[in-house]
Amino acid sequence: MCRAEELARRRGLTSELDEMWSCVGKKANPRWLWHAIDHQSGTGLAYVFGRRQDTVSLQQQALLAPFGITRYSTDGWGAYERHVAAEQHTVGKVYTQKIESKHINLRTRIKRLVRRTICFSKTEHMHDLVIGLFIDRYEFGRLI
């Protein structure tokens, strides 16, 4: 299926958005994974790494723009409320159960994401690379 057909098929979909905390080197250097999935199928749509700031949220929204998403389900963090139209925004943990489950699976499979561990990333580049490769492989099915 070509990209145009895929985009046409996904028009009008509902997306779950969430962010997941991790750290690089020490807890004083947090790194956030901003993640978006299709609410119906649980398929990954996009992800971005960065701080927990509005600029990173806007980067994620730019990646989601081609999908024509009509509803966003979030946990109600401020960046979503500031940058997602109220008529498209649904807030509540009951609407983000699939993405929260994916984050638990990521924490279980990638020890760098576990809060108390001796396995951690020393640089942001390696942190983003390892987690990004894992997501590319298991979310998007890309063999890299």
C-alpha positions in Angstrom: 0.0 0.0 0.0 1.5 3.4 -1.0 1.7 6.3 1.5 -1.2 8.2 -0.2 -3.5 5.2 0.2 -2.4 4.8 3.8 -3.1 8.5 4.6 -6.5 8.3 2.9 -7.4 5.2 5.0 -6.4 6.9 8.2 -8.4 10.1 7.6 -10.7 10.8 10.6 -8.8 8.7 13.1 -8.5 9.1 16.8 -5.1 9.3 18.4 -3.8 8.7 21.9 -0.9 11.0 22.9 1.3 10.6 25.9 4.8 11.3 27.1 7.1 9.1 29.1 9.9 10.1 31.4 13.5 8.8 31.4 16.9 10.2 32.2 20.3 10.5 30.6 23.3 10.1 32.9 21.5 11.3 36.0 17.9 12.1 37.1 18.7 15.8 36.9 18.9 15.4 33.1 15.4 14.2 32.1 14.5 13.1 28.6 10.9 12.6 27.5 9.5 10.3 24.8 6.4 11.9 23.2 4.4 9.1 21.7 1.3 8.9 19.5 -0.7 5.8 18.6 -4.0 5.1 16.7 -6.7 4.6 19.3 -8.5 1.8 17.4 -5.6 -0.4 16.3 -2.8 0.7 18.7 -0.5 1.2 15.8 2.3 3.7 16.4 1.9 7.0 14.4 4.8 9.2 15.6 7.3 9.8 18.3 9.6 12.6 19.3 12.4 12.9 22.0 13.0 16.1 24.0 12.2 18.0 27.1 8.7 18.4 28.5 8.1 21.6 26.7 5.6 23.1 24.3 8.1 23.2 21.4 8.5 19.4 21.5 4.7 19.0 21.6 4.5 21.1 18.5 7.1 18.9 16.8 4.9 15.9 17.5 1.8 17.7 16.2 3.7 18.5 13.0 4.5 14.8 12.5 0.8 14.0 13.0 -0.6 16.6 10.7 -0.5 14.4 7.5 -2.7 11.8 9.2 -5.7 14.1 9.4 -6.5 13.2 13.0 -9.9 14.4 14.2 -9.8 13.4 17.9 -6.9 13.5 20.4 -7.0 11.6 23.7 -4.5 12.8 26.3 -3.8 12.8 30.0 -4.5 16.6 30.2 -1.0 17.9 30.4 -0.8 21.7 29.7 0.9 21.6 26.3 -2.0 19.5 24.9 -4.6 21.9 26.3 -2.7 24.9 24.8 -2.1 23.5 21.4 -5.0 21.1 20.6 -8.4 22.6 19.8 -10.9 22.0 22.6 -13.5 20.3 20.3 -10.8 17.8 19.2 -9.4 17.1 22.7 -10.6 14.4 25.1 -8.9 14.3 28.5 -8.8 11.3 30.8 -6.8 8.2 31.6 -9.7 6.0 30.5 -9.0 7.2 26.9 -5.2 6.6 27.0 -5.1 3.0 28.3 -3.5 1.6 25.1 -0.6 4.0 25.0 0.0 3.6 28.8 0.1 -0.2 28.2 2.7 0.4 25.4 4.8 2.5 27.8 4.7 -0.3 30.4 5.9 -2.7 27.7 8.7 -0.3 26.7 9.8 0.0 30.3 9.8 -3.8 30.7 11.8 -4.4 27.5 14.3 -1.5 27.5 16.1 -1.3 30.8 17.2 2.3 30.1 13.7 3.4 30.8 13.3 1.7 34.2 13.5 4.2 37.0 15.8 2.3 39.3 18.5 0.5 37.2 22.2 0.3 36.6 21.7 0.4 32.9 21.4 4.0 31.6 22.4 6.1 28.7 25.4 8.5 29.0 24.5 10.7 26.0 21.2 12.0 24.7 22.2 10.8 21.2 22.6 7.2 22.3 19.5 7.3 24.4 17.4 8.5 21.5 19.1 6.1 19.1 18.5 2.9 21.1 14.9 3.7 22.0 14.2 5.0 18.5 15.6 1.8 16.9 13.5 -0.3 19.2 10.3 1.6 18.4 11.1 1.5 14.7 11.5 -2.2 14.8 8.5 -3.2 17.0 6.0 -0.4 16.3 6.6 0.3 12.6 8.0 -3.1 11.6 11.2 -1.5 10.1 14.2 -3.8 9.9 17.1 -1.6 10.5 
